[in-house]
Amino acid sequence: MSTLAMSIHLPPTGELEISGNGSSPTEDEMAEEMGARQSFLDIVSPFFETLPNRPSRRSGNISSIELLGGNVWSQLNRYLLLVTVDIGDPRIDRELLAMLPEGTRISVVGAYGSLQTWPEAQAAASRLSAMPQPAVATH
């Protein structure tokens, strides 16, 4: 399994995204930004929900998807999509681009595999708890 990372940059829509100044947004500006984010989610969520259920292929089979969003008011139009695949590239970037507003940029960052998790103690505990426990013999 590997994780394919894709960055998604939607064209700026609200005053905060256009100006790049999100230091002290007004209630109206925040509502505008959240509305734009919800519109994006309304478009992509149904598409993302279908991807793990597609018929199996030789490669590029998707098992899960995680969407991360920019966490600064002036950057709510930036996303990172993490797609867990068996091997290869599922090539969903073109499909996704076709459903998003003109001016959207999607970049496939690359495919990555987990090397290590920190803190170590949590990672080790997680690995241990996932291991099958031996059966107890009864006589």
Helices and strands as residue ranges (DSSP letters): E 2-9, H 15-19, H 27-50, G 51-53, E 62-69, G 73-75, E 78-85, H 93-99, E 105-112, H 120-130
